[in-house]
Amino acid sequence: MMSDKETLAQWMMQRGYATGHGDTIEDLLVELDMQIVESWAKVLVNSVQDEREQCAKLLENEGWFMAARIIKLRGKQ
């Protein structure tokens, strides 16, 4: 029979999460939490970048080239 720690580690690995060097369940949960936060941060950044690009394209299509350029430049900061 697997321990709770082994069960959690297996669950994490099956879902693509790294287990690091978790010596305890708490260590594994901290590792999982950090990976989830990092993943969501990437999703948010990518969503903002995608929305910025779409806005710039719309402005370019309407002839607002300078506004589109400003939006693109702000995205590179």
SEMIDO-860511 format. One record per atom (N, C-alpha, C): x, y, z. Coordinates in steps of 0.1 Angstrom, whole numbers, plus 5000, padded with zeros to 4 digits. Atoms other than C-alpha are relative to their C-alpha. Last residue first. Example, Ala and Ser with C-alpha at 12.3 -4.5 7.8 and 13.67 -1.06 7.14 Angstrom:
BEGIN
     X     Y     Z
  4991  4989  5000
  5137  4989  5071
  4992  5011  5008
  5009  4988  5000
  5123  4955  5078
  5009  5012  5000
***
This chain:
BEGIN
     X     Y     Z
  4994  4994  4988
  5083  5467  4777
  5001  4990  5011
  4986  5005  4999
  5076  5448  4745
  5007  5005  5012
  5000  5014  4997
  5038  5451  4748
  5014  4994  5001
  5003  5002  4986
  5040  5488  4751
  5001  4985  5004
  4988  4997  4992
  5057  5488  4717
  4998  4999  5015
  4990  5011  5002
  5028  5469  4701
  5013  5003  5008
  5005  5012  4993
  5002  5492  4716
  5011  4989  4998
  4998  4997  4986
  5022  5523  4704
  4996  4988  5008
  4985  5001  4997
  5025  5509  4669
  5002  5002  5015
  4997  5014  5000
  4987  5503  4667
  5015  4998  5004
  5005  5006  4988
  4981  5538  4678
  5003  4985  5001
  4992  4996  4989
  5005  5551  4651
  4994  4994  5013
  4987  5006  5000
  4989  5530  4624
  5008  5004  5012
  4994  4994  4988
  4953  5540  4631
  5013  4994  5002
  4991  4989  5004
  4942  5531  4595
  5006  5008  5012
  5008  4987  5001
  4911  5511  4605
  5009  5012  4996
  5010  5002  5011
  4929  5478  4596
  4991  5013  4999
  4993  5000  5013
  4959  5489  4617
  4990  5000  4988
  4997  4986  5002
  4936  5496  4647
  5007  5002  4986
  5012  4993  5003
  4921  5461  4644
  5003  5015  4997
  5005  5004  5014
  4955  5445  4641
  4987  5008  4996
  4991  4993  5009
  4968  5464  4672
  4995  4997  4986
  5003  4985  5000
  4938  5453  4692
  5008  5007  4990
  5013  4999  5006
  4944  5416  4682
  4995  5015  4999
  4997  5002  5015
  4981  5419  4691
  4987  5002  4992
  4993  4988  5004
  4972  5433  4726
  5002  5000  4984
  5010  4989  5001
  4947  5406  4731
  5006  5012  4995
  5009  5003  5011
  4973  5379  4723
  4989  5011  4998
  4993  4997  5013
  4998  5396  4746
  4991  4997  4988
  4998  4985  5002
  4973  5398  4774
  5007  5003  4987
  5013  4995  5003
  4963  5361  4770
  5001  5015  4997
  5003  5004  5014
  5000  5350  4769
  4986  5006  4995
  4991  4992  5009
  5007  5369  4801
  4997  4997  4985
  5004  4986  4999
  4976  5354  4818
  5009  5009  4991
  5013  4999  5007
  4984  5318  4807
  4996  5015  4999
  4997  5001  5014
  5020  5322  4818
  4988  5001  4991
  4993  4987  5004
  5009  5334  4852
  5003  5000  4985
  5010  4990  5002
  4985  5304  4854
  5006  5014  4996
  5008  5003  5012
  5013  5280  4848
  4990  5010  4997
  4992  4997  5011
  5036  5297  4874
  4992  4997  4987
  5000  4986  5001
  5008  5296  4900
  5008  5004  4988
  5013  4996  5004
  5002  5259  4893
  5000  5015  4998
  5001  5003  5014
  5039  5251  4895
  4986  5005  4995
  4991  4991  5008
  5043  5270  4928
  4998  4997  4985
  5005  4987  5000
  5013  5252  4943
  5008  5010  4992
  5012  5000  5008
  5025  5218  4933
  4994  5014  4999
  4995  5002  5014
  5059  5224  4948
  4989  5001  4990
  4994  4987  5004
  5043  5237  4980
  5005  5000  4986
  5011  4991  5003
  5020  5206  4980
  5006  5014  4997
  5006  5003  5013
  5050  5183  4976
  4989  5010  4997
  4990  4996  5010
  5069  5199  5005
  4994  4998  4986
  5000  4986  5000
  5038  5196  5027
  5009  5005  4989
  5012  4996  5007
  5034  5160  5018
  5000  5015  4998
  5013  5001  4993
  5070  5155  5030
  4988  5004  4991
  4998  5010  4989
  5105  5150  5016
  4987  4997  5007
  5010  5000  4989
  5096  5167  4983
  5002  4989  5010
  4994  5009  4990
  5128  5168  4962
  4991  5001  5012
  4989  4994  4993
  5111  5181  4931
  5007  4990  5010
  5001  5002  4985
  5078  5165  4924
  5011  5006  5007
  4988  5005  4994
  5074  5178  4889
  4998  4999  5015
  4993  4991  4991
  5039  5182  4875
  5012  4993  5006
  4990  4992  5006
  5028  5165  4843
  5007  5010  5010
  5006  4988  5006
  4994  5152  4854
  5011  5010  4995
  5010  5004  5010
  5005  5117  4861
  4995  5012  4992
  4992  5004  5012
  5036  5131  4879
  4990  4996  4989
  4993  4988  5006
  5014  5150  4904
  5007  4996  4987
  5010  4992  5006
  4991  5120  4911
  5006  5012  4993
  5005  5007  5013
  5021  5098  4916
  4990  5008  4993
  4990  4999  5010
  5036  5123  4941
  4996  4993  4987
  5000  4986  5005
  5003  5126  4959
  5011  5001  4990
  5012  4998  5007
  5000  5088  4963
  4999  5014  4993
  4998  5007  5012
  5036  5085  4974
  4988  5001  4990
  4990  4993  5007
  5031  5111  5001
  5002  4994  4986
  5007  4988  5005
  4998  5095  5012
  5010  5008  4992
  5003  4990  4990
  5017  5062  5016
  4993  5012  4993
  4992  4987  5001
  5013  5035  4991
  4996  5009  5011
  5008  4988  5000
  5000  5000  5000
  5009  5013  5000
***
